Amino acid sequence: MSATKSAGALAAERDLAVRAAREAGAIVRHWYERPITVTEKGPDHPLTRADLEANACIRDHVSTAFPDDGWLSEETADSSERLSRRRVWVVDPLDGTKEFIQHIPEFCVCIALVEAGRPILGVSYNPATDRLYVAVRGAGTTLNGEPARVSTQAHLADAVVMASRSEDKRREWDPFKPLMRVTLTGSVAFKLAELSTGNGDATFTLTPKNEWDICAGSILVEEAGGRVTGLEGEPLVFNQASPLRPGMIASNAVLHDALLKVTRQHR
């Protein structure tokens, strides 16, 4: 299927995801500019009204437009019903709640559509900077409507590798700092979105991540020419019974084999 046909076949879904991401982003931005109450839904897992209201906004859009599709979201109780659906929307209404609370503008609203285990559409939106990243399988990635591509950096020692601040605090990145240019960056979805535009050369996590953290970002990177895999180089498969994935490596593709090697040595 050509890029034009790919984009055309999913035009309604893409437009819906963009509209929902922008409206949810407006909710997030509203609360970003105001004092907000923070609760804890689990250890080191903060929750705000921005998360919940953005989730309700996106779900309303999806359920109205595509009522037969499945749904998986960080802020909705999971149901095994999604496993029987041909298509499933995988959503994180606010990936980077910690950054949001600290007023670090490195978070995203994430919406992906999965079919047969693979994302066929991904939208990430950073409302703090008004950066909208969109990818359709076979049709490339755009940033605010302009084509986006990953970097061409081929040398690991010179590569800018985006790292989690919380993982760095736990000293998980100490073994890698002599090997690459580690740069502390916001949420995993934000890292993947920026990677797709060439702002940074790679990112990885040896810490388990949920599907909603990485689904939209993975297609952004892949459609921009990059590569996203599990820790052994295996393809990521979404809409699994458990949404938790053991870890993830994303790169401009050129660096991927080197990253697989060094991460294996330090696991």
C-alpha positions as semicolon CSV with decimal commas, in nm:
position;residue;x (nm);y (nm);z (nm)
1;M;0,000;0,000;0,000
2;S;0,138;0,343;-0,092
3;A;0,190;0,615;0,166
4;T;-0,098;0,814;0,016
5;K;-0,335;0,516;0,036
6;S;-0,221;0,437;0,391
7;A;-0,293;0,789;0,507
8;G;-0,622;0,801;0,317
9;A;-0,746;0,471;0,457
10;L;-0,705;0,599;0,813
11;A;-0,797;0,962;0,753
12;A;-1,103;0,952;0,980
13;E;-0,909;0,782;1,260
14;R;-0,615;1,019;1,224
15;D;-0,838;1,327;1,230
16;L;-1,024;1,193;1,532
17;A;-0,699;1,123;1,719
18;V;-0,561;1,467;1,638
19;R;-0,880;1,639;1,749
20;A;-0,899;1,436;2,070
21;A;-0,530;1,496;2,147
22;R;-0,568;1,871;2,102
23;E;-0,883;1,889;2,315
24;A;-0,728;1,673;2,587
25;G;-0,415;1,885;2,559
26;A;-0,620;2,199;2,621
27;I;-0,745;2,040;2,944
28;V;-0,390;1,951;3,047
29;R;-0,268;2,302;2,966
30;H;-0,553;2,453;3,171
31;W;-0,437;2,265;3,480
32;Y;-0,069;2,317;3,401
33;E;-0,122;2,690;3,451
34;R;-0,303;2,653;3,786
35;P;-0,237;2,508;4,131
36;I;-0,352;2,148;4,128
37;T;-0,415;1,878;4,387
38;V;-0,203;1,566;4,349
39;T;-0,308;1,225;4,477
40;E;-0,121;0,894;4,465
41;K;-0,278;0,598;4,285
42;G;0,024;0,388;4,384
43;P;0,381;0,428;4,509
44;D;0,553;0,695;4,298
45;H;0,248;0,716;4,068
46;P;0,088;1,058;4,105
47;L;-0,257;1,137;3,969
48;T;-0,421;1,471;3,894
49;R;-0,749;1,603;3,758
50;A;-0,565;1,670;3,433
51;D;-0,505;1,295;3,387
52;L;-0,867;1,203;3,454
53;E;-1,035;1,482;3,259
54;A;-0,808;1,433;2,957
55;N;-0,884;1,059;2,966
56;A;-1,260;1,122;2,973
57;C;-1,227;1,361;2,680
58;I;-1,039;1,113;2,462
59;R;-1,265;0,821;2,552
60;D;-1,573;1,021;2,463
61;H;-1,431;1,098;2,118
62;V;-1,326;0,738;2,050
63;S;-1,640;0,566;2,182
64;T;-1,864;0,799;1,982
65;A;-1,676;0,766;1,654
66;F;-1,562;0,402;1,676
67;P;-1,785;0,217;1,923
68;D;-1,675;-0,129;1,803
69;D;-1,307;-0,071;1,880
70;G;-1,138;-0,180;2,202
71;W;-0,990;0,052;2,463
72;L;-0,678;0,039;2,682
73;S;-0,581;0,342;2,890
74;E;-0,370;0,412;3,194
75;E;-0,664;0,588;3,359
76;T;-0,937;0,333;3,286
77;A;-0,985;-0,002;3,462
78;D;-0,865;-0,266;3,216
79;S;-1,096;-0,526;3,067
80;S;-1,006;-0,846;2,882
81;E;-1,283;-0,759;2,637
82;R;-1,029;-0,561;2,433
83;L;-0,840;-0,881;2,351
84;S;-1,124;-0,995;2,126
85;R;-1,145;-0,668;1,934
86;R;-0,988;-0,632;1,590
87;R;-0,871;-0,279;1,667
88;V;-0,780;-0,128;2,003
89;W;-0,708;0,231;2,102
90;V;-0,412;0,254;2,342
91;V;-0,411;0,580;2,533
92;D;-0,211;0,767;2,792
93;P;-0,397;1,095;2,854
94;L;-0,092;1,245;3,026
95;D;0,239;1,062;3,001
96;G;0,474;1,249;3,229
97;T;0,254;1,343;3,522
98;K;0,566;1,396;3,736
99;E;0,704;1,648;3,485
100;F;0,361;1,810;3,460
101;I;0,347;1,858;3,838
102;Q;0,701;2,001;3,846
103;H;0,627;2,235;3,552
104;I;0,886;2,068;3,332
105;P;0,734;2,098;2,981
106;E;0,828;1,746;2,873
107;F;0,504;1,544;2,875
108;C;0,256;1,421;2,614
109;V;-0,101;1,325;2,547
110;C;-0,069;0,989;2,365
111;I;-0,323;0,816;2,141
112;A;-0,249;0,507;1,931
113;L;-0,460;0,266;1,729
114;V;-0,345;-0,098;1,724
115;E;-0,445;-0,369;1,480
116;A;-0,310;-0,727;1,492
117;G;-0,064;-0,628;1,764
118;R;0,094;-0,338;1,574
119;P;0,022;0,033;1,598
120;I;-0,117;0,164;1,270
121;L;-0,166;0,519;1,392
122;G;0,003;0,727;1,660
123;V;-0,051;1,081;1,785
124;S;0,144;1,249;2,062
125;Y;0,080;1,608;2,164
126;N;0,282;1,828;2,397
127;P;0,040;2,103;2,499
128;A;0,309;2,301;2,684
129;T;0,497;2,366;2,358
130;D;0,217;2,303;2,106
131;R;0,411;2,025;1,933
132;L;0,187;1,774;1,754
133;Y;0,351;1,452;1,634
134;V;0,150;1,227;1,401
135;A;0,231;0,897;1,228
136;V;0,027;0,663;1,009
137;R;0,170;0,323;0,918
138;G;0,328;0,350;0,574
139;A;0,279;0,727;0,551
140;G;0,559;0,872;0,762
141;T;0,575;1,098;1,066
142;T;0,504;1,469;1,089
143;L;0,569;1,740;1,347
144;N;0,310;2,017;1,324
145;G;0,236;1,905;0,970
146;E;0,596;1,896;0,846
147;P;0,781;1,570;0,767
148;A;0,998;1,443;1,053
149;R;1,301;1,213;1,036
150;V;1,530;1,054;1,290
151;S;1,896;1,156;1,312
152;T;2,183;0,997;1,119
153;Q;2,430;0,973;1,410
154;A;2,626;0,648;1,369
155;H;2,875;0,666;1,659
156;L;2,753;0,561;2,003
157;A;3,015;0,770;2,182
158;D;2,874;1,083;2,016
159;A;2,509;0,984;2,043
160;V;2,265;1,186;2,251
161;V;2,073;0,922;2,444
162;M;1,772;1,048;2,637
163;A;1,737;0,911;2,990
164;S;1,473;0,909;3,261
165;R;1,535;1,141;3,554
166;S;1,387;0,892;3,801
167;E;1,598;0,608;3,658
168;D;1,903;0,831;3,683
169;K;1,825;0,904;4,049
170;R;1,828;0,530;4,106
171;R;2,174;0,525;3,940
172;E;2,048;0,297;3,662
173;W;2,227;0,509;3,402
174;D;2,568;0,518;3,571
175;P;2,714;0,229;3,364
176;F;2,615;0,398;3,039
177;K;2,739;0,753;3,097
178;P;3,099;0,677;2,991
179;L;2,971;0,519;2,668
180;M;2,735;0,784;2,530
181;R;2,606;1,138;2,586
182;V;2,329;1,075;2,838
183;T;2,076;1,359;2,852
184;L;1,803;1,369;3,118
185;T;1,470;1,417;2,944
186;G;1,101;1,397;3,038
187;S;0,849;1,119;2,994
188;V;0,914;0,816;2,776
189;A;0,645;0,928;2,531
190;F;0,812;1,269;2,505
191;K;1,150;1,103;2,445
192;L;1,011;0,890;2,165
193;A;0,834;1,186;2,006
194;E;1,148;1,397;2,010
195;L;1,357;1,105;1,884
196;S;1,128;1,087;1,581
197;T;1,223;1,444;1,491
198;G;1,599;1,398;1,529
199;N;1,613;1,575;1,866
200;G;1,824;1,306;2,028
201;D;1,956;0,986;1,875
202;A;1,819;0,713;2,102
203;T;1,651;0,624;2,428
204;F;1,604;0,305;2,622
205;T;1,471;0,175;2,949
206;L;1,555;-0,145;3,133
207;T;1,257;-0,078;3,360
208;P;0,921;-0,228;3,264
209;K;0,684;0,008;3,083
210;N;0,317;-0,021;3,003
211;E;0,185;-0,030;2,650
212;W;0,025;0,312;2,683
213;D;0,366;0,464;2,764
214;I;0,529;0,355;2,439
215;C;0,267;0,258;2,181
216;A;0,210;0,593;2,008
217;G;0,577;0,682;2,033
218;S;0,692;0,357;1,876
219;I;0,512;0,423;1,548
220;L;0,633;0,784;1,548
221;V;0,992;0,661;1,560
222;E;0,946;0,379;1,311
223;E;0,769;0,593;1,054
224;A;1,044;0,853;1,090
225;G;1,303;0,593;0,991
226;G;1,401;0,464;1,335
227;R;1,373;0,133;1,513
228;V;1,193;0,031;1,834
229;T;1,229;-0,314;1,991
230;G;1,228;-0,507;2,313
231;L;1,553;-0,561;2,501
232;E;1,650;-0,863;2,288
233;G;1,574;-0,688;1,960
234;E;1,231;-0,845;1,924
235;P;0,938;-0,650;1,776
236;L;0,700;-0,495;2,025
237;V;0,353;-0,650;2,021
238;F;0,064;-0,453;2,167
239;N;-0,280;-0,537;2,305
240;Q;-0,141;-0,819;2,517
241;A;-0,323;-0,969;2,816
242;S;-0,079;-0,787;3,044
243;P;0,003;-0,437;2,921
244;L;0,342;-0,439;3,099
245;R;0,647;-0,478;2,871
246;P;0,988;-0,572;3,021
247;G;1,174;-0,279;2,864
248;M;1,237;-0,100;2,537
249;I;1,512;0,032;2,309
250;A;1,445;0,302;2,051
251;S;1,698;0,455;1,816
252;N;1,762;0,612;1,480
253;A;1,814;0,250;1,361
254;V;2,186;0,305;1,287
255;L;2,272;0,282;1,658
256;H;2,039;-0,003;1,743
257;D;2,275;-0,299;1,731
258;A;2,532;-0,116;1,946
259;L;2,263;-0,031;2,202
260;L;2,140;-0,390;2,213
261;K;2,495;-0,500;2,286
262;V;2,572;-0,255;2,565
263;T;2,236;-0,297;2,737
264;R;2,278;-0,676;2,743
265;Q;2,611;-0,628;2,917
266;H;2,457;-0,424;3,198
267;R;2,132;-0,604;3,273
